[in-house]
């Protein structure tokens, strides 16, 4: 009997969504939080996209300053920029992970490493924003036991470790919704589409929409008789095989072609890194980037879409092209 997606997932494909922001920082925010923080967040993002050069005359009298602290997730010393996973900034924004220009002496940046905990001052001056007054491993924060993964008990992917398009994706093994071990190399000879989500995601335009699109793609692949689909949870501690099995059933997924994967948190984080996917827990939800990758029959990455501006037809086209070589 032909499986059909749950009506909820099917209905998402028939609705029009206008004016909703996309990206890693939006996925865990409620509508109320987005509305209250959007203007300030856009100002910070605008400043982060600028060159990290301090104005010759210094900040204006109207500049605002905020205390900020967190863990360095990425570092570009040449551009004087860091990616910081920070906690809430009172009066400005919720906790998230984003890039900031840094105004500091070269020696300060030289001794900074990914995984360091820092405290700093976030300066916002008109359309510019930057960090200054960096303190590495401040007294109020215990130093990380690892330069790459903090000892907070939470395992998250590390940035800037994604496989380049055209390169082979390192093999991995995770557990599917039936409890069976699944290896990427086990799909040699078939193109594979891979995406990431979590079953408790409350944002209709994020994980549920991804599932709805994959449901349609599943039917397209079944009709043509090729291809494999992998959906990997970014919430492995909650999304056990049993939880994923129920979610897969509601999506109408055929376990012979569409597998929902989980595993040890470190193993899942390592896989996410290979596709440039970042995530971290936040107030009971999981902030994560959206991505869909296509791996060709030889195990090489042929394409990856970030955000939500993709359709099942795009992935089907890429998979068909990869199959034909």
C-alpha positions in Angstrom: 0.0 0.0 0.0 1.3 3.4 -0.9 2.2 5.5 2.1 0.9 9.1 2.2 2.2 11.9 4.3 0.3 13.0 7.4 -2.2 15.8 6.4 -0.3 18.3 8.5 2.9 17.9 6.5 1.0 17.9 3.2 -0.9 21.1 4.1 2.3 23.0 4.6 3.2 22.6 1.0 0.0 24.2 -0.1 0.3 27.3 2.2 2.0 30.6 1.3 4.4 32.0 3.9 5.4 35.7 3.5 7.8 37.9 5.5 9.3 35.3 7.7 13.0 35.6 8.4 15.3 32.6 7.9 18.6 31.4 9.3 20.2 29.9 12.3 19.1 32.5 14.8 15.4 32.5 14.0 14.6 28.8 14.5 14.2 28.8 18.3 12.6 32.2 18.7 8.9 32.7 19.3 7.0 35.2 17.2 6.9 37.5 20.2 10.7 37.3 20.7 11.3 37.9 17.0 9.1 40.9 16.9 10.7 42.6 19.9 14.3 41.8 18.9 14.3 42.0 15.1 15.2 45.7 14.7 18.1 45.4 17.2 19.3 42.1 15.8 19.4 43.5 12.3 21.6 46.4 13.5 24.0 43.9 15.1 24.1 41.8 11.9 24.7 44.9 9.8 27.6 45.8 12.0 29.0 42.3 11.9 29.0 42.4 8.1 31.2 45.5 8.0 35.0 45.7 8.0 36.3 45.4 11.5 38.0 48.8 11.4 37.6 51.1 14.3 36.4 54.6 13.2 39.2 57.0 13.2 37.4 59.3 15.7 36.2 56.5 17.9 32.6 55.8 18.9 30.1 58.7 18.9 28.5 60.1 22.1 25.4 58.1 21.2 27.2 54.7 21.2 25.6 52.1 23.5 27.5 49.4 25.3 26.4 46.0 26.6 28.2 43.3 28.6 28.5 40.1 26.6 30.1 36.7 27.3 30.3 33.3 25.7 32.4 30.7 23.9 34.4 31.4 20.8 33.1 29.1 18.0 35.1 30.5 15.1 38.1 32.8 14.7 39.4 34.8 11.8 42.4 36.8 13.1 43.2 38.2 9.7 39.8 39.9 9.6 39.7 40.6 13.3 36.4 38.7 13.6 35.2 36.0 15.9 32.1 33.8 16.0 30.7 33.8 19.5 28.1 31.5 21.1 26.8 34.0 23.7 24.2 34.1 26.4 21.4 36.6 26.5 22.4 40.3 26.3 20.0 42.1 28.7 18.1 44.8 27.0 19.3 43.8 23.5 18.8 40.2 22.3 18.5 36.6 23.3 21.4 34.2 23.4 22.6 32.9 20.0 25.7 32.3 17.8 26.9 35.0 15.5 30.0 36.8 14.1 31.4 40.0 15.6 34.1 42.3 14.5 36.7 42.8 17.3 38.6 45.9 18.2 41.6 44.6 20.2 45.3 44.6 20.2 46.8 41.9 17.8 48.4 40.2 20.8 44.9 39.6 22.3 43.6 37.9 19.1 46.9 36.0 18.8 46.3 34.2 22.0 42.6 33.6 21.4 41.5 30.0 20.5 38.3 28.3 19.4 36.7 27.0 22.6 37.9 29.9 24.8 35.4 31.6 27.1 35.5 35.3 26.8 33.8 38.4 28.4 33.7 41.6 26.4 31.8 44.8 25.7 29.5 45.0 22.7 29.5 48.5 21.3 26.7 49.6 19.0 27.1 52.9 17.3 24.6 53.7 14.6 25.0 51.0 12.0 28.3 49.8 13.3 28.9 47.2 16.1 32.0 45.6 17.5 33.5 43.9 20.5 36.1 45.5 22.7 37.7 45.0 26.1 38.1 41.2 25.6 39.0 39.1 28.6 39.9 35.5 27.9 38.6 32.9 30.4 37.3 35.5 32.9 37.3 34.6 36.6 33.6 34.0 36.6 33.9 31.4 34.0 35.7 28.1 34.4 38.2 27.4 31.6 37.2 24.8 29.1 38.9 21.4 29.4 39.1 21.2 25.6 40.1 23.9 23.1 37.3 22.7 20.8 34.4 21.4 22.8 33.5 23.1 26.1 33.0 21.0 29.2 29.4 22.1 29.6 28.0 18.6 29.1 26.4 19.8 25.8 28.0 18.5 22.6 27.5 20.8 19.6 29.1 20.9 16.1 32.2 22.9 15.5 32.1 25.6 12.8 34.1 25.8 9.6 34.5 22.0 9.1 32.1 21.4 6.3 33.1 19.3 3.3 33.6 21.3 0.1 31.4 20.5 -2.9 33.2 17.9 -5.0 35.0 16.3 -2.1 34.2 12.9 -0.6 32.0 12.9 2.5 33.7 11.0 5.3 31.8 7.8 6.1 29.6 7.7 9.2 27.3 5.3 11.1 24.1 6.3 12.9 20.9 4.5 14.0 17.7 4.7 12.1 14.1 4.7 13.3 13.9 0.8 13.2 17.0 0.6 15.5 19.3 -0.6 12.7 22.8 0.8 12.1 23.0 2.8 8.9 26.3 3.7 7.1 26.6 6.3 4.5 28.9 4.0 2.5 26.1 1.5 2.4 24.3 3.6 -0.2 27.1 3.4 -2.7 25.7 3.4 -6.2 22.7 5.6 -5.3 22.4 9.4 -4.8 21.5 10.4 -1.2 19.7 13.6 0.0 20.5 14.5 3.6 18.8 17.0 5.9 18.6 17.9 9.6 15.7 18.7 12.0 14.3 17.7 15.3 10.8 16.3 16.1 9.9 18.9 18.8 10.5 21.9 16.5 7.7 24.5 17.0 8.4 26.6 13.9 6.1 25.5 11.1 8.3 27.0 8.4 11.4 25.1 9.7 11.5 21.4 10.5 7.8 20.6 9.7 8.2 22.3 6.3 11.4 20.4 5.6 9.6 17.1 6.4 6.7 18.1 4.1 9.2 18.8 1.2 11.0 15.5 1.9 7.6 13.7 1.8 7.0 15.0 -1.7 10.5 14.1 -2.7 10.0 10.6 -1.3 7.1 10.1 -3.6 9.0 11.4 -6.6 11.9 9.1 -6.0 9.5 6.1 -5.5 7.9 6.8 -8.8 11.3 6.8 -10.6 12.7 4.0 -8.5 16.0 5.5 -7.3 17.6 7.5 -4.5 17.8 7.5 -0.7 16.8 10.0 1.9 18.4 10.6 5.3 16.9 12.9 8.0 19.3 13.4 10.9 18.0 14.7 14.2 19.8 17.6 15.9 18.2 16.6 19.2 19.6 13.1 19.7 19.1 12.9 23.5 15.3 13.3 22.9 14.8 11.8 19.4 15.3 8.1 20.1 14.6 5.5 17.4 11.1 5.1 18.9 10.4 8.8 18.7 11.7 9.0 15.2 9.7 6.0 14.2 6.5 7.7 15.3 7.5 10.9 13.5 8.4 9.0 10.3 5.0 7.2 10.4 3.2 10.5 10.6 5.3 11.7 7.6 4.4 8.7 5.6 8.0 7.7 5.2 9.0 4.4 3.6 11.8 3.0 5.9 13.3 1.2 2.9 14.2 4.6 1.3 13.7 7.3 3.9 15.5 6.9 7.1 15.4 9.1 10.2 18.8 8.9 12.0 20.0 9.5 15.6 22.9 8.3 17.7 25.4 9.3 20.3 25.4 13.1 20.6 29.1 13.4 19.6 28.5 11.1 16.6 25.6 13.3 15.5 27.5 16.5 16.0 30.5 15.1 14.0 28.1 14.3 11.1 26.5 17.8 11.2 30.0 19.4 11.0 30.6 17.7 7.7 27.7 19.5 6.1 28.3 22.9 7.8 25.3 22.5 10.1 25.5 24.2 13.5 23.1 23.8 16.4 22.8 24.2 20.2 20.1 23.9 22.8 18.3 27.0 24.0 15.4 27.2 26.6 14.0 23.8 25.7 14.4 24.2 22.0 17.3 23.6 19.5 18.7 26.5 17.5 20.0 25.0 14.3 20.8 25.9 10.7 18.7 24.4 7.9 20.5 22.5 5.2 19.9 19.9 2.5 22.9 18.1 0.9 23.1 15.8 -2.0 25.8 13.1 -2.1 26.4 11.3 -5.4 26.7 7.5 -5.8 30.5 7.7 -5.2 30.0 9.4 -1.9 31.0 12.9 -3.0 29.1 16.1 -2.1 27.5 17.5 -5.2 25.4 20.3 -3.8 24.2 21.8 -0.5 21.3 24.2 0.1 21.2 26.4 3.2 18.1 28.0 4.6 14.6 27.2 3.3 14.7 28.5 -0.3 14.7 25.1 -1.9 12.0 22.8 -3.3 11.7 19.0 -3.7 12.1 19.5 -7.5 15.5 21.1 -6.9 16.8 18.1 -4.9 15.2 15.6 -7.3 17.0 17.3 -10.2 20.3 17.2 -8.4 19.9 13.6 -7.5 18.9 12.6 -11.0 21.9 14.4 -12.4 24.2 12.8 -9.8 22.8 9.3 -10.7 23.6 9.8 -14.4 27.1 11.2 -13.6 
